[in-house]
Amino acid sequence: MNGNNNKKPWYKRFWVWVLIIIVIGGIGSAAGGNKGDTPTSTTNGTTVSETKTPEDKTEFAVGETASFDDKSITITDVQRNYDTGNQFAQPESGKEFVLVTVEMANNSKNSMDYNTFEFKLQDSNGVQLNESFTALSEGKLNSGSLAPSGKVTGKLAYEVPKDDAGLKLLYQSFSFFSNKAVTFSL
């Protein structure tokens, strides 16, 4: 018998796959950089931590603007105990409607899509809620596209536990190219 008939093709050999995994891992770690490290500098023997750039900031207050990925988001107003004026659209017992006014701006040279499902409201127990569609009829932030330099302002309504002081509005883009998430303390 000829010994060459039992020889595996090169791509079925164990060492080839180990080499491929090592190369892919090296490329991934090189592309990721040192994002987990805090940048520091040394001046006269004293180590000083550098401040985060605005792009690195992920937590904002009402009135502050979060700018990233060529977009800007600002929470301009928060209204607690929102009354819908509709007897059929009322919050459950022990809950209230919270109305959040959002302004989004497209700072890029291309059109930008936006979607209300990119926003969630988180209560102090960590429960993340989708928008309450029955609570708001006028001024609602809809989904759509913004032209370059375009702006849109609209309202989002959420049903939350009454008088919850730890509310946060969370935003995470559906974009394939970005996983940036920001939080607004309400």
C-alpha positions in Angstrom: 0.0 0.0 0.0 1.1 3.5 -0.7 1.3 5.7 2.4 0.4 8.9 0.5 -3.3 7.9 0.1 -3.9 8.4 3.9 -2.4 11.8 4.0 -4.9 14.6 5.0 -5.2 17.7 2.9 -3.4 20.8 4.3 -6.6 22.5 5.4 -7.7 19.5 7.6 -4.6 19.5 9.7 -4.8 20.6 13.3 -1.8 22.9 13.2 -3.3 24.9 10.3 -6.4 25.8 12.3 -4.4 26.7 15.4 -2.3 29.0 13.3 -5.5 30.6 11.8 -7.0 31.2 15.2 -3.7 32.8 16.5 -3.6 35.1 13.4 -7.3 36.2 13.8 -6.8 36.7 17.5 -3.7 38.9 16.9 -5.6 41.0 14.3 -8.5 41.4 16.7 -6.4 42.6 19.6 -4.4 45.0 17.4 -7.7 46.5 16.1 -9.1 46.8 19.6 -6.2 48.7 21.0 -6.0 49.4 24.7 -9.5 50.7 25.2 -9.7 49.2 28.7 -6.6 51.1 29.9 -6.7 54.5 31.5 -4.4 56.9 29.7 -1.8 58.4 32.0 1.1 60.8 31.6 4.1 61.4 33.9 5.2 64.9 34.7 8.1 65.5 37.1 7.7 62.0 38.6 4.0 62.4 39.2 1.5 60.2 37.3 -1.6 62.1 36.2 -4.6 60.4 34.6 -5.8 62.1 31.5 -9.4 63.2 31.2 -11.8 61.4 29.0 -12.5 62.9 25.6 -16.1 63.9 24.8 -16.3 60.8 22.5 -15.6 58.6 25.5 -18.2 60.0 27.8 -21.3 57.8 28.0 -23.4 59.4 30.8 -25.2 62.7 30.4 -27.7 64.9 32.3 -30.9 66.5 30.9 -29.7 69.5 28.8 -26.3 68.0 28.0 -25.6 66.9 24.4 -24.2 63.5 23.6 -22.2 63.7 20.3 -20.8 60.6 18.6 -20.9 58.8 15.2 -21.7 62.1 13.5 -24.9 62.6 15.5 -26.0 64.6 18.5 -28.7 63.7 21.0 -30.0 66.1 23.7 -32.8 65.5 26.2 -34.4 68.9 26.4 -37.3 68.3 28.8 -38.7 65.6 31.1 -42.3 65.7 32.3 -43.4 63.5 35.2 -47.0 62.5 35.9 -47.9 63.2 32.3 -51.7 63.4 31.8 -52.8 62.1 28.4 -56.1 63.8 28.5 -57.6 60.5 27.3 -59.7 58.5 29.8 -58.7 55.3 28.0 -55.0 55.9 28.0 -54.1 55.9 31.7 -51.2 54.4 33.6 -51.7 51.3 35.7 -52.2 51.7 39.4 -48.9 52.7 41.1 -47.4 53.9 37.9 -47.1 57.2 36.0 -46.4 58.3 32.4 -43.0 60.1 31.9 -42.7 62.2 28.8 -39.1 62.8 27.5 -38.4 65.4 24.8 -35.5 64.3 22.6 -33.6 66.4 20.0 -31.5 64.6 17.4 -29.1 66.2 14.9 -27.3 64.7 11.9 -23.7 66.1 11.9 -22.6 64.1 8.9 -22.5 64.7 5.1 -24.8 61.7 4.6 -28.4 61.0 5.5 -28.9 59.3 8.9 -31.7 57.0 10.0 -33.2 57.2 13.5 -35.6 54.9 15.2 -37.6 55.2 18.4 -36.7 51.6 19.3 -33.1 52.7 19.8 -34.4 54.3 23.1 -35.3 52.5 26.3 -36.2 53.9 29.7 -34.6 52.1 32.7 -36.1 52.3 36.2 -34.1 52.2 39.5 -34.5 48.4 39.6 -32.8 48.0 36.2 -35.9 47.2 34.3 -35.6 48.5 30.7 -38.9 49.6 29.2 -40.0 50.2 25.6 -42.0 53.2 24.7 -45.7 53.3 25.7 -47.4 53.9 22.4 -50.9 54.6 23.9 -49.8 57.5 26.1 -48.9 60.1 23.4 -50.7 61.2 20.2 -49.1 64.6 19.4 -45.5 65.6 19.1 -44.3 62.0 19.1 -40.8 61.2 17.9 -41.3 58.9 15.0 -38.7 56.8 13.1 -37.3 58.3 9.9 -34.2 59.8 8.2 -32.4 63.0 8.6 -30.7 64.8 5.7 -27.2 66.2 6.4 -27.3 68.9 9.0 -31.0 67.9 9.7 -32.6 68.1 13.1 -35.7 66.5 14.6 -37.4 67.0 18.0 -40.0 64.7 19.4 -41.4 63.2 22.5 -41.2 59.6 23.9 -43.6 58.4 26.6 -42.9 55.6 29.1 -45.0 54.0 31.9 -42.8 53.7 35.0 -43.2 53.1 38.7 -44.7 56.3 40.3 -42.1 58.7 41.8 -39.1 56.5 40.8 -36.1 58.8 41.3 -33.5 56.6 39.4 -34.8 56.9 35.8 -32.4 56.7 32.9 -33.0 57.0 29.2 -30.8 54.6 27.3 -29.8 55.0 23.6 -28.1 52.4 21.5 -27.9 52.7 17.7 -29.0 49.9 15.5 -26.1 50.7 13.2 -23.9 47.8 12.1 -20.9 50.1 12.2 -21.3 51.4 15.8 -22.1 49.9 19.1 -22.0 53.2 21.0 -24.5 53.5 23.9 -25.2 56.5 26.0 -27.3 57.1 29.1 -29.2 60.2 30.2 -30.0 60.5 33.9 -33.5 61.9 34.2 
